[in-house]
Amino acid sequence: MSLPESVDILVVGSGPAGLSLALSLHKQGCTNFILVDSLVEGENSSRAVAIHAATLEAFEKLDVIEPILKAARQIDATIFRAGGYTIESATYSTLAKYSKYPFMVAIPQHVTEKILGDAVRDRGIPVFRPYKVVDVKPNAGNPKLTDVIFEDGHVLRARCVIGADGSHSLIRNRARIGWADPDGEPNDEKTNLLTQMVIADVTLENPPPWPTNTVSLTLSADTAWLFIALPACPYPNLPPEEPVYRVGCGVPSSLGVPPSSPDIEYMQKLMDAWGPNHALPHGAPRVTIKKMPWSSRFRTRSSIADTFYANLPTGEAPTGELVRGGGPIVLIGDAAHIHPPMGGQGMNLGIRDAVKLGSVLTEYLRAATSQSPAVDAEEPLRVWATERHGRAKTVIRLVKGLQARLLVSTRTRWLLGIIPFNPAWLRNTFLKFMTTFEWFRARAAWNVSGLGNP
């Protein structure tokens, strides 16, 4: 399948955000658009695992909610373990008064992408792989159109280019859109203990006797250990009756840089230090990893694009400021915002960005092709970008707040030099008391559900 010469909308990147945008555009009746991706299908990594209530509602609008729920495991609570305490910090059933999906679900990202990809294929939406974009430039004849240059030399003309190409977005870079922490914080262990992380999907010998309908976090001074039971059969090469678990944690810089694909021995050492073998009672059978069909490492930070919409630069003014006389560039997903994984927010926010963008792009195209000079065709894009930028900053600060409250020192400190106190003990004691109140657990569930920040 060869790339066309021109389209109204080119979506660069076919991860969850790009695929969701394609389905949203199709739902709006838009037809003159395509997706391109530099990866062969199936090569995408599988980091995200949580889908929250607001995103499930978005999937309902795209008519993919049934296969998502069928392939997922329902999660009813978040539990953390620290200092001998087991504390239910969020109870998702309390969301029933706000949503028909009063829960979150666990589903590996590669399964979510397959479901979205199947829906895209069933609707006849073209996805071109592997086609790598290497540059974007204003069209010489009409700078309001964008020439998209591919690695093989092909040039495609697009009215609007969507950057859904990840945190290292070429589209964002070529549009010269800034990228930084919204609070100006450095990316180091003083502000983010989860600067470098490893995650894996594993089968276990002697799995811990923890509920399979919960997210479990084991907290320590240095990191947090994630443990989630995945839905049945996420990997066809494993026996269907063998449970698979998502595990992961931050790796302190004192241990060096983790391997790109950690092996069983490496993950086992971390599990012994910070995972179930650290949290279970003395004498409990040792939890050991049997098989590991997938593992990865990645670095985390909080960054947000200066804007999610801009016109492509056509030059510079004498003052050095960019002249943005080109066609519209729009950013979604990780190309627009990233942050550490606490609370499972990143993929969810990117999907909701995309679903809301579908109707906005349709309105833009209608105005842009109306031939009316009095119509500001790009105004809907500006409004959307302003709203989504605010929502992304809200999520980033939510994640930072969660980390600050949960990842605290276990070492005794001194107030005024004379009064000893232990921050972790204070946190545990406070939360043990506060989580006895349903309203407190309900507020925690509401904050991560996305229902108040859709």
C-alpha positions in Angstrom: 0.0 0.0 0.0 1.5 3.3 -1.2 1.2 6.6 0.6 -1.1 9.1 -1.0 0.0 12.5 -2.4 -2.2 14.5 -0.1 -4.7 14.2 2.8 -6.7 16.5 5.0 -5.3 15.1 8.2 -2.1 13.1 8.8 -1.8 11.3 12.1 1.9 10.5 12.9 1.9 7.7 15.4 -0.5 4.8 15.9 -0.3 4.1 19.6 -3.4 4.3 21.8 -3.8 8.1 21.2 -3.4 8.0 17.5 -5.7 5.0 17.1 -8.3 6.6 19.3 -8.2 9.8 17.3 -8.7 7.7 14.1 -11.8 6.1 15.6 -13.1 9.5 16.8 -12.6 11.0 13.3 -14.4 8.1 11.7 -17.2 8.5 14.2 -17.6 12.1 13.1 -17.8 11.1 9.4 -14.3 12.3 8.5 -12.7 10.2 5.7 -9.8 12.0 4.2 -7.2 11.1 6.8 -4.5 8.4 7.4 -2.2 7.2 10.1 1.5 6.5 9.7 3.9 4.7 12.1 7.6 4.0 11.9 7.2 0.7 13.7 6.0 -2.6 12.3 2.8 -3.6 14.0 3.4 -5.5 17.2 6.7 -3.8 18.0 5.2 -1.3 20.4 6.1 -1.7 24.1 3.5 -2.5 26.8 4.1 0.0 29.6 0.6 1.2 30.5 -1.8 -1.2 32.3 -4.6 0.8 33.9 -7.7 2.2 32.3 -9.8 4.5 34.4 -13.6 5.3 34.5 -13.4 8.4 32.4 -11.4 6.6 29.7 -13.9 3.7 29.7 -16.6 6.3 29.0 -14.5 7.6 26.1 -14.1 4.1 24.7 -17.9 3.7 24.9 -18.2 6.7 22.6 -15.9 4.9 20.1 -17.9 1.6 20.3 -14.9 -0.4 21.6 -16.0 -0.7 25.3 -17.2 -4.3 25.0 -13.9 -5.9 23.7 -11.9 -3.8 26.2 -14.0 -5.0 29.2 -13.9 -8.5 27.9 -10.1 -8.6 27.7 -9.5 -6.7 31.0 -9.6 -7.5 34.7 -11.8 -5.3 36.9 -9.9 -3.5 39.7 -11.9 -2.4 42.7 -9.3 -0.9 45.0 -5.8 0.4 45.4 -3.9 -1.0 48.4 -0.5 -0.1 49.7 1.7 -1.9 52.1 4.2 -0.1 54.3 5.6 -0.5 57.8 3.5 -3.5 58.6 0.3 -1.7 57.5 -2.1 -2.8 54.7 -4.2 0.2 53.7 -6.9 0.5 51.2 -6.4 4.0 49.9 -9.0 4.2 47.1 -12.3 2.3 46.7 -13.6 2.5 43.1 -17.1 1.3 43.8 -17.8 4.7 45.3 -17.8 6.1 41.7 -21.1 4.4 41.0 -23.0 7.7 41.6 -21.0 9.3 38.8 -20.3 6.6 36.2 -21.6 3.3 34.9 -18.0 2.1 35.2 -17.3 2.4 39.0 -14.0 0.6 38.7 -10.7 0.7 36.8 -9.5 -2.2 34.7 -6.1 -3.8 34.2 -5.2 -4.6 30.6 -1.7 -4.5 29.1 -1.1 -1.7 26.6 -0.3 -4.2 23.7 -3.8 -5.7 24.2 -5.5 -2.3 24.2 -3.6 -1.4 21.1 -4.7 -4.6 19.4 -8.3 -4.0 20.2 -8.1 -0.4 18.9 -6.1 -1.5 15.9 -8.7 -4.2 15.0 -11.5 -1.6 15.3 -9.5 0.8 13.0 -9.0 -2.0 10.5 -12.7 -3.1 10.6 -13.7 0.4 9.8 -11.4 0.6 6.8 -9.2 3.3 8.2 -5.7 3.2 6.5 -2.7 2.7 8.7 0.7 2.8 6.8 3.6 0.9 8.4 6.6 1.2 8.6 6.8 4.7 7.2 9.1 7.1 9.1 8.6 10.8 9.0 11.9 12.7 8.9 10.8 16.3 8.3 7.8 18.7 8.0 7.9 22.0 6.0 5.5 24.6 4.8 4.4 23.9 1.3 6.1 26.2 -1.2 3.0 27.0 -3.1 0.6 27.3 -0.2 2.3 27.6 3.3 -1.0 26.9 5.0 -0.4 23.3 3.8 2.4 21.1 5.2 4.8 19.0 3.2 5.6 15.8 5.2 8.8 14.2 4.1 9.3 10.5 4.6 12.6 8.5 4.9 12.1 7.0 1.5 11.8 10.5 -0.1 8.1 10.5 -0.5 6.4 13.9 0.2 2.8 14.0 1.4 0.9 17.2 1.5 -1.4 17.6 4.6 -3.8 20.3 5.7 -3.2 19.4 9.4 -0.6 17.3 11.0 -1.2 15.5 14.3 1.9 14.6 16.3 1.1 11.4 18.2 4.6 10.2 17.9 5.7 9.9 21.6 7.8 11.9 24.0 10.7 12.3 21.6 8.2 13.7 19.0 9.8 14.8 15.7 6.6 16.7 14.9 6.9 18.7 18.1 10.6 19.4 17.5 10.1 20.5 13.9 7.3 22.8 14.9 9.7 24.3 17.5 7.3 23.9 20.4 9.0 24.1 23.8 9.1 21.0 26.1 9.7 21.3 29.9 8.5 20.5 33.4 5.5 22.8 34.0 6.9 23.8 37.4 10.5 24.2 36.2 11.7 21.4 38.4 14.8 19.4 37.6 14.5 15.7 36.7 16.5 14.1 39.6 15.8 11.9 42.6 15.2 15.0 44.8 12.0 15.6 42.9 11.2 12.2 41.4 12.3 8.9 43.1 11.0 7.0 40.1 13.4 8.6 37.7 14.4 5.3 36.3 12.0 2.3 36.3 11.8 -1.3 35.3 8.6 -3.2 34.6 7.9 -6.8 33.6 5.1 -9.3 33.0 5.8 -12.5 34.9 4.5 -15.8 36.1 5.2 -16.8 39.6 6.0 -19.7 41.9 4.2 -19.1 45.3 2.4 -15.9 44.2 1.5 -13.7 47.2 -2.0 -14.3 48.7 -3.2 -10.8 47.7 -6.6 -10.0 46.1 -6.5 -10.1 42.3 -9.0 -7.3 42.0 -6.6 -4.7 43.5 -3.6 -2.6 42.6 -0.9 -3.3 45.2 1.9 -0.9 46.0 4.6 -1.9 48.5 6.3 1.3 49.7 9.8 1.7 51.0 12.2 4.6 51.5 13.7 4.2 48.1 10.9 3.1 45.8 7.5 1.7 45.3 6.8 -1.9 44.1 3.9 -2.3 41.8 1.9 -5.6 41.7 -1.2 -6.2 39.5 -2.8 -9.5 38.4 -3.4 -9.3 34.7 -6.4 -10.6 32.9 -6.3 -14.2 31.5 -4.2 -15.0 28.4 -2.4 -11.7 27.7 0.3 -13.7 26.0 -0.7 -16.5 23.6 2.6 -18.3 24.1 1.8 -19.0 27.8 -0.6 -21.6 29.1 -4.1 -20.0 29.4 -4.4 -21.3 33.0 -1.1 -19.7 34.2 -1.7 -16.3 35.9 0.4 -13.4 34.7 1.3 -10.4 36.9 2.6 -6.9 36.1 5.4 -6.0 38.4 7.7 -3.0 38.5 9.6 -0.5 40.6 11.8 2.5 40.6 15.5 1.7 40.6 17.6 4.0 42.8 20.6 5.6 41.0 22.9 3.9 43.5 22.3 0.6 41.7 23.3 2.1 38.3 21.4 2.1 35.1 19.1 -1.0 34.8 19.5 -3.2 31.7 17.3 -2.4 28.7 15.4 -5.7 29.0 15.9 -6.9 32.6 16.2 -10.7 32.9 14.6 -12.9 35.6 17.7 -12.8 37.9 17.7 -9.0 37.9 13.9 -8.7 38.5 14.1 -11.4 41.2 16.7 -9.4 43.2 14.4 -6.3 43.1 11.4 -8.4 44.2 13.4 -9.8 47.1 14.5 -6.3 48.1 11.3 -4.3 47.7 8.4 -6.6 46.4 6.3 -9.3 47.9 9.2 -11.0 49.6 9.9 -7.7 51.4 6.2 -7.2 52.4 5.0 -10.7 53.3 5.3 -12.0 56.9 8.5 -13.7 58.0 8.4 -17.4 57.1 6.0 -17.0 54.2 7.0 -19.0 51.1 9.4 -17.1 48.8 7.8 -15.6 45.7 9.9 -16.5 42.7 9.7 -15.6 39.0 9.1 -18.6 36.7 8.7 -17.0 33.3 9.0 -13.4 32.0 7.5 -12.9 28.5 8.2 -9.2 28.5 10.3 -6.6 30.4 11.6 -3.1 29.9 13.2 -0.2 31.5 12.4 3.5 31.0 13.2 6.9 32.5 10.4 9.0 33.8 10.0 12.8 34.2 7.3 15.4 34.0 7.2 17.5 30.8 4.6 19.3 28.9 4.6 21.0 25.5 4.3 24.8 25.6 1.2 24.5 23.5 -0.7 21.5 22.0 -1.5 23.6 18.8 0.7 25.9 16.8 1.3 26.8 13.2 4.4 25.6 11.5 7.2 28.2 11.5 7.8 29.9 8.1 10.7 32.1 9.2 11.9 34.5 11.8 11.1 38.2 12.4 13.9 40.7 12.7 13.5 40.5 16.5 14.3 36.7 16.3 10.7 35.6 17.1 9.3 32.8 15.0 6.9 33.7 12.2 4.2 31.0 12.4 2.6 31.3 9.0 2.4 27.6 8.2 -0.3 24.9 8.6 -1.6 23.7 12.0 0.3 21.2 14.0 -1.5 19.5 16.9 0.0 17.3 19.6 -1.6 14.5 21.6 -0.6 11.7 23.9 3.1 11.5 25.0 4.0 14.1 22.4 2.1 16.6 24.4 2.7 15.6 28.0 4.5 12.9 30.1 4.9 12.3 33.8 5.8 9.4 36.2 3.4 6.5 36.2 2.0 6.9 39.8 -1.8 6.7 39.5 -1.8 5.3 35.9 -2.7 8.6 34.2 -0.6 9.0 31.1 -2.2 6.8 28.5 -5.7 7.6 29.9 -5.2 11.4 29.4 -3.8 10.9 25.9 -6.8 8.8 24.8 -9.2 11.4 26.1 -7.2 14.1 24.4 -7.7 12.2 21.1 -11.4 11.4 21.5 -12.2 15.0 22.2 -10.1 16.2 19.2 -12.1 14.2 16.7 -15.1 16.6 16.6 -12.8 19.6 16.8 -10.8 18.6 13.7 -14.0 17.9 11.9 -15.2 21.4 12.7 -11.9 22.8 11.6 -12.0 21.0 8.3 -15.5 22.2 7.6 -14.5 25.8 8.2 -11.1 25.5 6.4 -12.8 24.2 3.2 -15.7 26.7 3.3 -13.8 29.4 1.3 -15.1 32.0 3.7 -12.4 34.6 4.6 -14.5 35.7 7.6 -14.2 32.3 9.3 -11.3 31.7 11.6 -11.0 28.0 10.8 -8.4 27.3 13.5 -10.2 28.8 16.4 -11.7 25.4 17.5 -8.1 24.0 17.6 -7.0 26.9 19.9 -9.9 26.3 22.2 -9.3 22.6 22.4 -5.5 23.1 23.0 -6.0 25.6 25.8 -8.5 23.3 27.6 -6.4 20.1 27.2 -3.2 21.9 28.3 -4.9 22.9 31.5 -6.1 19.3 32.1 -2.6 18.0 31.5 -1.1 20.3 34.0 -3.8 19.2 36.5 -2.8 15.6 36.0 0.9 16.3 36.3 0.4 18.0 39.6 -1.9 15.2 40.8 0.9 12.7 40.0 3.5 14.8 41.7 1.3 15.1 44.8 0.7 11.4 45.0 4.5 10.7 44.8 5.2 13.3 47.4 2.7 11.8 49.8 3.5 8.2 49.3 7.3 8.1 48.7 8.7 9.5 52.0 11.7 8.8 54.1 11.7 5.9 56.6 14.6 7.5 58.5 14.2 9.3 61.8 14.5 13.1 61.5 14.7 15.8 64.2 12.3 18.7 64.5 14.1 21.8 65.9 17.0 19.5 66.5 15.4 18.0 69.6 12.1 16.3 68.6 12.5 13.0 66.8 10.0 12.0 64.1 9.7 9.4 61.3 8.0 10.7 58.2 6.9 7.3 57.0 5.4 6.4 60.4 3.5 9.7 60.3 2.2 9.0 56.8 1.2 5.4 57.7 -0.5 6.4 60.9 -2.4 9.3 59.2 -3.6 7.3 56.3 -4.5 4.3 58.4 -6.8 6.5 60.3 -8.2 8.6 57.4 -8.9 5.6 55.2 -11.4 4.3 57.8 -13.7 7.0 56.3 -15.3 6.1 53.0 -15.3 9.7 51.9 -11.5 9.8 52.0 -11.2 6.6 49.9 -13.9 7.9 47.6 -12.0 11.2 47.0 -8.8 9.2 46.2 -10.8 7.1 43.6 -12.4 10.3 42.1 -9.0 12.0 41.8 -7.5 9.2 39.7 -10.7 8.3 37.8 -10.5 11.2 35.4 -14.2 11.9 35.9 -13.5 15.4 37.3 -10.8 16.1 34.7 -12.1 14.2 31.6 
